[in-house]
Amino acid sequence: MKIISLNVGLPRLVLRDEEPVSTGIFKEPIDGRVMMRTLNLDGDRQADLSVHGGPSKAVYVYPAEHYDFWKRELPEMDLPWGMFGENFTTTGLLEAEINIGDKFRIGTAEVMVTQPRMPCYKLGLKFGRPDIIKRFLQSERTGFYLAVLKEGGVGAGDEFEPLARDAHGVRVSDITRLYTREKHNVTLLRRAIEVEALPESWRGYFQHQLQKLTSSEH
């Protein structure tokens, strides 16, 4: 479980329907070590803080293992590390194996897994194809966000050292499935709502889903 590419980028303007929009999705691999802070990595910024960034989305992780899938799906595209806007391209950390709330040490920093990534139209701008948003969600290869519990230096090659496994056992992939194809899974909804590490926006959304389901049963 380690970082194989550390990627950062500052917001830039791109055109959407001939209108300029600012996006921080363009990330480039860098050498050396950077400080991982409560809101992001040094040298990295998010453009629209209403949907990106914040303490529960400080750093975005994307598994390198998924790149082979996308190379088969999109054979005509060049897919360098950082293509999905991730800060860390990693090995050994898959959504179906990592729990929301799991804690790790990376370099001198400590982090906690908070939520899967939901794609927005800016992923479509990056790939030059709006269908990538639907395909990304359907693939369930979402990657996930980290909250920074203790600031510290990180770099490519750093190992993820497990510190604590969240006892609820709700995986990153479970949250994605509840959003996409298992909206009616009452048992999993109840378990997800109990995970304190899951941001309030997700828990509120699932609480609303659960209320709709249980009220329709009466």
MARZA-915537 format. One line per field, with one value per residue: residue in one letter; chain; x, y, z of N, C-alpha, C, O in turn. Coordinates in steps of 0.1 Angstrom, whole numbers. Example, Ala and Ser with C-alpha at 12.3 -4.5 7.8 and 13.67 -1.06 7.14 Angstrom:
code	c(A | S)
unit	c(A | A)
n_X	c(132 | 128)
n_Y	c(-57 | -22)
n_Z	c(78 | 71)
ca_X	c(123 | 137)
ca_Y	c(-45 | -11)
ca_Z	c(78 | 71)
c_X	c(132 | 129)
c_Y	c(-33 | 0)
c_Z	c(78 | 79)
o_X	c(142 | 134)
o_Y	c(-33 | 11)
o_Z	c(85 | 80)
This chain:
code	c(M | K | I | I | S | L | N | V | G | L | P | R | L | V | L | R | D | E | E | P | V | S | T | G | I | F | K | E | P | I | D | G | R | V | M | M | R | T | L | N | L | D | G | D | R | Q | A | D | L | S | V | H | G | G | P | S | K | A | V | Y | V | Y | P | A | E | H | Y | D | F | W | K | R | E | L | P | E | M | D | L | P | W | G | M | F | G | E | N | F | T | T | T | G | L | L | E | A | E | I | N | I | G | D | K | F | R | I | G | T | A | E | V | M | V | T | Q | P | R | M | P | C | Y | K | L | G | L | K | F | G | R | P | D | I | I | K | R | F | L | Q | S | E | R | T | G | F | Y | L | A | V | L | K | E | G | G | V | G | A | G | D | E | F | E | P | L | A | R | D | A | H | G | V | R | V | S | D | I | T | R | L | Y | T | R | E | K | H | N | V | T | L | L | R | R | A | I | E | V | E | A | L | P | E | S | W | R | G | Y | F | Q | H | Q | L | Q | K | L | T | S | S | E | H)
unit	c(A | A | A | A | A | A | A | A | A | A | A | A | A | A | A | A | A | A | A | A | A | A | A | A | A | A | A | A | A | A | A | A | A | A | A | A | A | A | A | A | A | A | A | A | A | A | A | A | A | A | A | A | A | A | A | A | A | A | A | A | A | A | A | A | A | A | A | A | A | A | A | A | A | A | A | A | A | A | A | A | A | A | A | A | A | A | A | A | A | A | A | A | A | A | A | A | A | A | A | A | A | A | A | A | A | A | A | A | A | A | A | A | A | A | A | A | A | A | A | A | A | A | A | A | A | A | A | A | A | A | A | A | A | A | A | A | A | A | A | A | A | A | A | A | A | A | A | A | A | A | A | A | A | A | A | A | A | A | A | A | A | A | A | A | A | A | A | A | A | A | A | A | A | A | A | A | A | A | A | A | A | A | A | A | A | A | A | A | A | A | A | A | A | A | A | A | A | A | A | A | A | A | A | A | A | A | A | A | A | A | A | A | A | A | A | A | A | A)
n_X	c(9 | 10 | 21 | 25 | 26 | 28 | 7 | 0 | -17 | -26 | -56 | -70 | -82 | -107 | -126 | -162 | -189 | -182 | -179 | -158 | -145 | -133 | -110 | -95 | -87 | -66 | -38 | -3 | 24 | 49 | 83 | 101 | 93 | 63 | 43 | 15 | -15 | -42 | -62 | -53 | -26 | 6 | 10 | -11 | -45 | -81 | -107 | -135 | -148 | -172 | -180 | -158 | -128 | -122 | -121 | -128 | -123 | -96 | -74 | -72 | -74 | -64 | -66 | -39 | -43 | -67 | -62 | -56 | -81 | -94 | -77 | -84 | -111 | -110 | -92 | -81 | -71 | -46 | -34 | -20 | -5 | -24 | -45 | -71 | -75 | -64 | -46 | -29 | -17 | -21 | -10 | -24 | -46 | -78 | -112 | -131 | -119 | -111 | -122 | -146 | -134 | -111 | -78 | -45 | -9 | 11 | 42 | 51 | 26 | -8 | -38 | -74 | -98 | -126 | -148 | -162 | -153 | -174 | -182 | -180 | -191 | -166 | -148 | -156 | -148 | -121 | -115 | -126 | -150 | -183 | -196 | -180 | -186 | -209 | -199 | -178 | -190 | -206 | -187 | -177 | -152 | -141 | -121 | -111 | -115 | -94 | -92 | -71 | -55 | -33 | -9 | 18 | 49 | 49 | 56 | 62 | 64 | 61 | 48 | 15 | 8 | -12 | -32 | -56 | -85 | -117 | -145 | -171 | -171 | -179 | -174 | -156 | -166 | -192 | -206 | -207 | -222 | -246 | -254 | -257 | -267 | -278 | -299 | -320 | -312 | -318 | -306 | -278 | -279 | -286 | -264 | -244 | -252 | -245 | -217 | -194 | -172 | -180 | -189 | -213 | -230 | -234 | -244 | -268 | -281 | -284 | -300 | -323 | -330 | -335 | -357 | -376 | -379 | -387 | -410 | -427 | -432 | -452)
n_Y	c(-12 | 18 | 52 | 58 | 78 | 113 | 140 | 173 | 205 | 238 | 257 | 262 | 280 | 267 | 260 | 257 | 249 | 272 | 290 | 303 | 283 | 277 | 252 | 227 | 202 | 194 | 178 | 174 | 150 | 152 | 154 | 147 | 159 | 170 | 192 | 179 | 193 | 205 | 212 | 208 | 196 | 212 | 235 | 227 | 232 | 236 | 245 | 251 | 255 | 249 | 224 | 209 | 200 | 212 | 201 | 173 | 164 | 167 | 155 | 136 | 102 | 78 | 45 | 30 | 5 | 7 | 19 | 2 | -9 | 14 | 20 | -1 | 6 | 31 | 32 | 49 | 71 | 89 | 82 | 94 | 92 | 108 | 116 | 114 | 135 | 130 | 133 | 114 | 87 | 54 | 21 | -10 | -2 | -6 | 2 | -17 | -28 | -11 | 6 | 32 | 56 | 43 | 46 | 59 | 62 | 82 | 90 | 116 | 123 | 119 | 103 | 100 | 79 | 92 | 93 | 82 | 94 | 115 | 120 | 152 | 176 | 185 | 165 | 154 | 176 | 174 | 149 | 154 | 144 | 140 | 116 | 102 | 107 | 93 | 67 | 65 | 65 | 42 | 22 | 20 | 25 | 46 | 58 | 76 | 100 | 116 | 128 | 150 | 142 | 147 | 170 | 167 | 157 | 143 | 120 | 105 | 70 | 66 | 46 | 35 | 32 | 12 | 24 | 23 | 4 | 10 | 1 | -2 | -14 | -5 | -2 | 18 | 13 | 4 | 27 | 40 | 21 | 23 | 47 | 43 | 16 | 2 | 15 | 8 | -8 | -14 | -23 | -18 | 9 | 18 | 10 | 26 | 52 | 52 | 55 | 75 | 88 | 93 | 120 | 146 | 154 | 131 | 113 | 125 | 125 | 97 | 91 | 104 | 89 | 65 | 71 | 76 | 50 | 35 | 48 | 43 | 17 | 15)
n_Z	c(0 | -12 | -22 | -56 | -74 | -69 | -72 | -82 | -87 | -98 | -100 | -133 | -161 | -183 | -212 | -212 | -230 | -245 | -225 | -199 | -173 | -140 | -130 | -109 | -116 | -132 | -128 | -121 | -120 | -94 | -82 | -52 | -18 | -3 | 19 | 35 | 43 | 63 | 45 | 19 | -3 | -3 | -30 | -43 | -53 | -50 | -72 | -70 | -41 | -30 | -38 | -40 | -21 | 12 | 47 | 48 | 23 | 16 | 3 | -26 | -36 | -60 | -72 | -88 | -100 | -114 | -138 | -159 | -166 | -175 | -197 | -214 | -218 | -229 | -253 | -271 | -257 | -240 | -209 | -184 | -150 | -126 | -141 | -134 | -118 | -93 | -62 | -50 | -67 | -62 | -50 | -40 | -25 | -25 | -32 | -24 | -3 | 16 | 45 | 52 | 74 | 81 | 93 | 85 | 85 | 66 | 54 | 75 | 81 | 92 | 83 | 74 | 59 | 41 | 22 | -10 | -43 | -61 | -95 | -113 | -138 | -146 | -148 | -172 | -188 | -186 | -198 | -222 | -230 | -223 | -215 | -198 | -171 | -164 | -170 | -153 | -127 | -130 | -132 | -107 | -99 | -81 | -66 | -36 | -9 | 15 | 49 | 66 | 95 | 110 | 101 | 77 | 60 | 27 | 1 | -32 | -32 | -5 | 21 | 30 | 62 | 82 | 109 | 123 | 120 | 109 | 129 | 120 | 95 | 70 | 36 | 12 | -13 | -7 | 0 | -25 | -39 | -26 | -35 | -62 | -73 | -52 | -38 | -22 | -1 | 29 | 52 | 48 | 44 | 70 | 84 | 72 | 80 | 106 | 106 | 119 | 107 | 81 | 60 | 70 | 50 | 34 | 53 | 60 | 35 | 32 | 54 | 47 | 24 | 38 | 54 | 35 | 24 | 46 | 54 | 33 | 36 | 55)
ca_X	c(0 | 19 | 20 | 35 | 28 | 22 | 3 | -6 | -20 | -34 | -68 | -68 | -95 | -110 | -139 | -173 | -199 | -176 | -178 | -146 | -147 | -120 | -110 | -82 | -86 | -54 | -27 | 9 | 33 | 60 | 93 | 103 | 83 | 55 | 35 | 1 | -21 | -56 | -71 | -48 | -12 | 12 | 11 | -24 | -57 | -94 | -113 | -149 | -148 | -186 | -182 | -145 | -120 | -127 | -113 | -131 | -118 | -83 | -66 | -79 | -66 | -70 | -58 | -33 | -49 | -79 | -58 | -57 | -95 | -97 | -70 | -92 | -123 | -107 | -79 | -75 | -67 | -34 | -38 | -8 | -8 | -30 | -55 | -85 | -74 | -60 | -33 | -21 | -19 | -16 | -12 | -28 | -57 | -90 | -124 | -138 | -112 | -109 | -134 | -147 | -130 | -98 | -67 | -32 | 2 | 18 | 53 | 50 | 12 | -18 | -50 | -85 | -107 | -139 | -159 | -158 | -154 | -185 | -177 | -188 | -189 | -152 | -141 | -160 | -140 | -107 | -115 | -131 | -162 | -193 | -200 | -171 | -191 | -217 | -191 | -170 | -199 | -210 | -175 | -175 | -138 | -142 | -111 | -117 | -109 | -88 | -91 | -57 | -57 | -20 | -1 | 32 | 55 | 47 | 62 | 60 | 71 | 57 | 38 | 4 | 9 | -25 | -32 | -68 | -95 | -130 | -152 | -184 | -169 | -186 | -164 | -158 | -175 | -206 | -212 | -210 | -233 | -259 | -258 | -260 | -275 | -284 | -306 | -331 | -306 | -321 | -296 | -266 | -282 | -286 | -250 | -237 | -256 | -238 | -203 | -191 | -162 | -187 | -194 | -227 | -239 | -237 | -253 | -281 | -287 | -289 | -311 | -335 | -334 | -341 | -370 | -386 | -381 | -395 | -424 | -435 | -436 | -463)
ca_Y	c(0 | 30 | 62 | 56 | 92 | 124 | 149 | 185 | 214 | 249 | 259 | 269 | 283 | 259 | 264 | 248 | 256 | 285 | 299 | 299 | 278 | 274 | 238 | 222 | 188 | 192 | 176 | 169 | 143 | 159 | 147 | 153 | 158 | 182 | 191 | 176 | 201 | 202 | 215 | 202 | 196 | 225 | 235 | 221 | 240 | 232 | 257 | 254 | 249 | 245 | 210 | 203 | 205 | 212 | 191 | 159 | 162 | 174 | 148 | 126 | 90 | 70 | 33 | 27 | -7 | 10 | 25 | -8 | -9 | 26 | 19 | -9 | 13 | 43 | 28 | 60 | 82 | 89 | 82 | 95 | 93 | 121 | 119 | 116 | 146 | 125 | 138 | 102 | 75 | 44 | 6 | -18 | 4 | -7 | 7 | -28 | -34 | 0 | 11 | 46 | 58 | 37 | 56 | 55 | 71 | 83 | 99 | 120 | 127 | 109 | 106 | 91 | 77 | 98 | 91 | 80 | 106 | 116 | 129 | 163 | 179 | 189 | 152 | 154 | 186 | 169 | 138 | 158 | 135 | 140 | 102 | 97 | 109 | 81 | 55 | 65 | 60 | 28 | 14 | 19 | 28 | 60 | 64 | 81 | 112 | 116 | 139 | 150 | 143 | 153 | 175 | 162 | 156 | 131 | 119 | 92 | 59 | 65 | 35 | 37 | 23 | 12 | 28 | 19 | -1 | 14 | -10 | -4 | -22 | 0 | 1 | 29 | 8 | 3 | 41 | 42 | 12 | 29 | 59 | 39 | 4 | -4 | 26 | 2 | -17 | -7 | -27 | -11 | 24 | 19 | 9 | 37 | 63 | 51 | 58 | 89 | 94 | 97 | 134 | 148 | 155 | 117 | 107 | 132 | 119 | 83 | 92 | 108 | 77 | 55 | 76 | 74 | 36 | 29 | 53 | 36 | 3 | 15)
ca_Z	c(0 | -12 | -33 | -67 | -80 | -61 | -83 | -77 | -97 | -94 | -109 | -145 | -169 | -195 | -218 | -212 | -239 | -248 | -213 | -191 | -159 | -133 | -124 | -103 | -119 | -140 | -118 | -127 | -110 | -90 | -75 | -39 | -8 | 0 | 31 | 34 | 53 | 67 | 34 | 7 | -4 | -8 | -44 | -49 | -49 | -57 | -78 | -65 | -28 | -26 | -40 | -39 | -10 | 26 | 55 | 45 | 9 | 15 | -6 | -34 | -39 | -71 | -74 | -101 | -106 | -123 | -151 | -169 | -170 | -184 | -210 | -222 | -221 | -237 | -259 | -279 | -249 | -232 | -195 | -175 | -136 | -123 | -152 | -128 | -108 | -80 | -56 | -49 | -74 | -52 | -52 | -28 | -17 | -33 | -26 | -19 | 8 | 26 | 52 | 56 | 88 | 83 | 95 | 81 | 85 | 54 | 57 | 89 | 83 | 95 | 75 | 76 | 47 | 44 | 12 | -24 | -52 | -71 | -106 | -118 | -152 | -148 | -153 | -186 | -195 | -186 | -207 | -235 | -233 | -211 | -211 | -188 | -158 | -161 | -170 | -140 | -116 | -132 | -130 | -92 | -96 | -78 | -57 | -23 | -2 | 29 | 58 | 72 | 110 | 114 | 90 | 77 | 47 | 20 | -13 | -40 | -26 | 9 | 24 | 39 | 73 | 89 | 123 | 129 | 111 | 114 | 133 | 113 | 83 | 57 | 27 | 3 | -24 | -2 | -2 | -40 | -43 | -20 | -43 | -76 | -76 | -40 | -30 | -14 | 8 | 42 | 62 | 45 | 47 | 85 | 89 | 67 | 88 | 119 | 105 | 122 | 97 | 68 | 62 | 74 | 38 | 30 | 63 | 58 | 23 | 34 | 64 | 39 | 17 | 47 | 58 | 23 | 23 | 58 | 54 | 22 | 40 | 64)
c_X	c(9 | 15 | 30 | 36 | 21 | 19 | -4 | -9 | -28 | -45 | -64 | -82 | -95 | -124 | -150 | -184 | -195 | -176 | -166 | -151 | -134 | -121 | -96 | -80 | -73 | -42 | -15 | 18 | 45 | 70 | 94 | 91 | 75 | 47 | 21 | -6 | -36 | -65 | -66 | -32 | -6 | 14 | -1 | -35 | -69 | -100 | -126 | -150 | -162 | -188 | -169 | -137 | -127 | -120 | -116 | -127 | -104 | -74 | -74 | -70 | -73 | -61 | -52 | -38 | -60 | -74 | -59 | -71 | -98 | -89 | -77 | -105 | -121 | -93 | -73 | -69 | -53 | -38 | -26 | -13 | -14 | -42 | -69 | -85 | -70 | -47 | -23 | -26 | -13 | -17 | -16 | -39 | -70 | -102 | -132 | -131 | -109 | -122 | -134 | -143 | -116 | -87 | -54 | -22 | 8 | 29 | 52 | 35 | 3 | -32 | -62 | -94 | -121 | -150 | -153 | -159 | -166 | -181 | -186 | -184 | -174 | -144 | -144 | -151 | -125 | -105 | -119 | -143 | -171 | -197 | -191 | -177 | -200 | -209 | -182 | -178 | -202 | -199 | -172 | -160 | -137 | -130 | -118 | -109 | -104 | -89 | -77 | -59 | -44 | -12 | 13 | 36 | 52 | 54 | 59 | 69 | 68 | 47 | 27 | 5 | -5 | -23 | -44 | -78 | -109 | -139 | -165 | -183 | -177 | -175 | -167 | -168 | -190 | -213 | -216 | -222 | -247 | -264 | -263 | -270 | -281 | -291 | -316 | -325 | -307 | -310 | -283 | -268 | -281 | -271 | -242 | -240 | -248 | -223 | -200 | -181 | -168 | -192 | -209 | -236 | -243 | -247 | -267 | -288 | -292 | -300 | -324 | -340 | -341 | -355 | -381 | -389 | -390 | -409 | -433 | -439 | -449 | -476)
c_Y	c(12 | 40 | 59 | 69 | 102 | 135 | 161 | 195 | 226 | 251 | 266 | 271 | 274 | 264 | 253 | 255 | 271 | 295 | 294 | 294 | 275 | 260 | 235 | 208 | 184 | 191 | 170 | 161 | 152 | 150 | 154 | 152 | 171 | 180 | 189 | 184 | 198 | 203 | 210 | 201 | 209 | 224 | 230 | 230 | 234 | 246 | 261 | 248 | 246 | 230 | 202 | 208 | 205 | 201 | 176 | 155 | 168 | 168 | 137 | 115 | 82 | 58 | 32 | 15 | -4 | 15 | 15 | -9 | 2 | 26 | 10 | -2 | 24 | 41 | 40 | 71 | 79 | 91 | 82 | 95 | 107 | 124 | 121 | 127 | 142 | 131 | 126 | 92 | 64 | 29 | 0 | -12 | 4 | -4 | -4 | -34 | -23 | 5 | 26 | 47 | 51 | 48 | 50 | 66 | 71 | 94 | 103 | 125 | 115 | 113 | 96 | 91 | 83 | 94 | 88 | 94 | 105 | 125 | 140 | 166 | 181 | 176 | 151 | 164 | 180 | 158 | 142 | 150 | 135 | 126 | 96 | 97 | 96 | 68 | 54 | 60 | 46 | 18 | 11 | 20 | 43 | 67 | 70 | 93 | 108 | 129 | 138 | 152 | 149 | 157 | 169 | 161 | 143 | 131 | 106 | 82 | 57 | 54 | 41 | 27 | 23 | 15 | 23 | 15 | 3 | 2 | -13 | -13 | -18 | 5 | 13 | 25 | 6 | 16 | 43 | 34 | 18 | 41 | 55 | 28 | -3 | 6 | 20 | -7 | -11 | -11 | -19 | 4 | 26 | 19 | 21 | 50 | 64 | 54 | 72 | 96 | 98 | 111 | 135 | 148 | 141 | 111 | 112 | 126 | 105 | 82 | 95 | 96 | 66 | 59 | 73 | 59 | 31 | 35 | 47 | 22 | 3 | 19)
c_Z	c(0 | -23 | -44 | -75 | -72 | -71 | -77 | -89 | -92 | -104 | -122 | -152 | -181 | -200 | -216 | -219 | -242 | -237 | -204 | -177 | -153 | -128 | -119 | -107 | -127 | -130 | -126 | -116 | -107 | -82 | -61 | -29 | -6 | 13 | 28 | 46 | 54 | 55 | 21 | 8 | -8 | -23 | -51 | -44 | -56 | -61 | -71 | -52 | -23 | -28 | -39 | -27 | 3 | 34 | 52 | 31 | 6 | 4 | -13 | -38 | -50 | -73 | -88 | -108 | -116 | -136 | -162 | -175 | -179 | -197 | -219 | -227 | -231 | -244 | -267 | -271 | -242 | -218 | -185 | -160 | -134 | -132 | -145 | -118 | -94 | -76 | -55 | -58 | -66 | -57 | -39 | -19 | -26 | -25 | -19 | -6 | 19 | 32 | 53 | 71 | 91 | 84 | 92 | 84 | 72 | 56 | 72 | 91 | 87 | 89 | 78 | 63 | 50 | 35 | -2 | -32 | -61 | -82 | -109 | -132 | -156 | -152 | -168 | -194 | -196 | -197 | -221 | -240 | -221 | -207 | -200 | -174 | -154 | -161 | -157 | -129 | -118 | -129 | -115 | -89 | -94 | -72 | -44 | -18 | 11 | 36 | 64 | 87 | 116 | 102 | 90 | 62 | 41 | 6 | -19 | -33 | -11 | 10 | 32 | 50 | 81 | 104 | 130 | 118 | 117 | 117 | 126 | 101 | 71 | 48 | 18 | -8 | -20 | -3 | -16 | -44 | -38 | -29 | -57 | -77 | -64 | -31 | -20 | -3 | 22 | 52 | 61 | 48 | 62 | 90 | 84 | 76 | 101 | 118 | 107 | 112 | 84 | 70 | 64 | 62 | 33 | 40 | 62 | 46 | 25 | 44 | 56 | 31 | 26 | 51 | 47 | 22 | 34 | 58 | 44 | 26 | 49 | 57)
o_X	c(15 | 8 | 42 | 46 | 9 | 28 | -13 | -3 | -36 | -44 | -55 | -91 | -86 | -131 | -147 | -189 | -203 | -173 | -164 | -159 | -124 | -131 | -85 | -71 | -70 | -38 | -17 | 18 | 50 | 66 | 90 | 81 | 81 | 46 | 15 | -3 | -41 | -75 | -74 | -26 | -13 | 18 | -2 | -36 | -68 | -98 | -128 | -153 | -163 | -196 | -169 | -140 | -138 | -113 | -107 | -128 | -102 | -67 | -82 | -59 | -85 | -49 | -59 | -38 | -63 | -82 | -62 | -73 | -104 | -94 | -77 | -109 | -129 | -84 | -60 | -63 | -50 | -45 | -23 | -25 | -8 | -48 | -77 | -95 | -71 | -38 | -11 | -37 | -1 | -23 | -12 | -42 | -72 | -103 | -139 | -136 | -106 | -132 | -123 | -148 | -111 | -88 | -51 | -25 | 11 | 27 | 51 | 32 | 7 | -35 | -59 | -96 | -127 | -161 | -142 | -165 | -168 | -177 | -198 | -176 | -170 | -134 | -135 | -147 | -119 | -95 | -117 | -146 | -167 | -201 | -195 | -174 | -199 | -211 | -180 | -173 | -202 | -201 | -166 | -156 | -132 | -129 | -130 | -97 | -108 | -88 | -72 | -63 | -45 | -9 | 18 | 29 | 53 | 57 | 55 | 81 | 71 | 37 | 28 | 3 | -9 | -14 | -43 | -79 | -111 | -140 | -170 | -193 | -180 | -168 | -178 | -177 | -199 | -225 | -226 | -230 | -257 | -276 | -271 | -281 | -289 | -290 | -320 | -333 | -298 | -306 | -277 | -258 | -275 | -267 | -233 | -231 | -246 | -216 | -202 | -182 | -162 | -199 | -217 | -247 | -254 | -257 | -277 | -301 | -303 | -309 | -334 | -352 | -351 | -364 | -392 | -401 | -400 | -418 | -445 | -448 | -455 | -487)
o_Y	c(16 | 37 | 58 | 71 | 100 | 140 | 160 | 193 | 224 | 247 | 275 | 264 | 273 | 269 | 241 | 266 | 280 | 307 | 282 | 301 | 271 | 256 | 239 | 201 | 173 | 201 | 162 | 166 | 159 | 140 | 165 | 145 | 182 | 169 | 195 | 181 | 190 | 196 | 208 | 203 | 217 | 214 | 229 | 234 | 228 | 256 | 272 | 236 | 240 | 224 | 190 | 219 | 199 | 192 | 168 | 143 | 173 | 175 | 129 | 117 | 81 | 59 | 33 | 14 | -12 | 15 | 18 | -11 | 0 | 31 | 11 | -4 | 27 | 49 | 40 | 81 | 67 | 100 | 72 | 98 | 117 | 135 | 128 | 129 | 150 | 135 | 127 | 88 | 65 | 27 | 4 | -17 | 14 | -7 | -2 | -42 | -27 | 7 | 33 | 39 | 53 | 58 | 39 | 78 | 60 | 105 | 94 | 131 | 104 | 124 | 85 | 101 | 79 | 93 | 91 | 103 | 95 | 136 | 139 | 159 | 180 | 178 | 147 | 161 | 182 | 158 | 135 | 148 | 130 | 125 | 86 | 89 | 91 | 60 | 43 | 51 | 38 | 7 | 1 | 17 | 50 | 79 | 68 | 95 | 99 | 139 | 127 | 163 | 156 | 149 | 166 | 164 | 132 | 142 | 96 | 85 | 46 | 53 | 50 | 15 | 34 | 10 | 18 | 22 | 0 | -7 | -24 | -19 | -26 | 14 | 17 | 33 | 7 | 17 | 48 | 39 | 16 | 44 | 61 | 30 | -13 | 6 | 27 | -15 | -4 | -2 | -14 | 11 | 36 | 27 | 26 | 58 | 74 | 55 | 81 | 108 | 106 | 114 | 127 | 144 | 139 | 105 | 105 | 124 | 102 | 74 | 89 | 93 | 60 | 50 | 69 | 55 | 23 | 28 | 46 | 16 | -7 | 20)
o_Z	c(10 | -32 | -41 | -82 | -68 | -78 | -68 | -100 | -82 | -115 | -122 | -149 | -189 | -192 | -219 | -215 | -242 | -239 | -202 | -171 | -161 | -122 | -125 | -100 | -127 | -125 | -135 | -105 | -115 | -77 | -59 | -32 | -8 | 19 | 19 | 58 | 47 | 53 | 12 | 19 | -15 | -28 | -64 | -33 | -67 | -55 | -67 | -51 | -12 | -21 | -38 | -22 | 4 | 28 | 53 | 27 | -4 | -3 | -7 | -44 | -50 | -75 | -98 | -120 | -124 | -146 | -173 | -187 | -190 | -207 | -231 | -238 | -239 | -241 | -269 | -276 | -238 | -214 | -179 | -158 | -139 | -130 | -151 | -110 | -85 | -84 | -57 | -58 | -63 | -67 | -28 | -8 | -33 | -14 | -9 | 0 | 31 | 25 | 54 | 79 | 102 | 77 | 94 | 86 | 66 | 59 | 81 | 102 | 85 | 89 | 84 | 57 | 60 | 39 | -5 | -27 | -68 | -80 | -107 | -138 | -167 | -160 | -175 | -206 | -207 | -204 | -231 | -252 | -211 | -195 | -194 | -165 | -144 | -152 | -152 | -121 | -108 | -125 | -112 | -78 | -102 | -72 | -43 | -22 | 18 | 30 | 67 | 92 | 126 | 94 | 100 | 53 | 47 | 1 | -13 | -30 | -6 | 2 | 40 | 48 | 86 | 111 | 141 | 108 | 128 | 108 | 126 | 96 | 63 | 50 | 17 | -12 | -28 | -7 | -19 | -51 | -44 | -29 | -63 | -82 | -65 | -19 | -11 | 3 | 27 | 60 | 70 | 53 | 66 | 99 | 92 | 78 | 107 | 129 | 99 | 110 | 77 | 80 | 59 | 62 | 29 | 36 | 64 | 46 | 21 | 43 | 59 | 30 | 22 | 52 | 50 | 20 | 31 | 63 | 45 | 20 | 50 | 63)
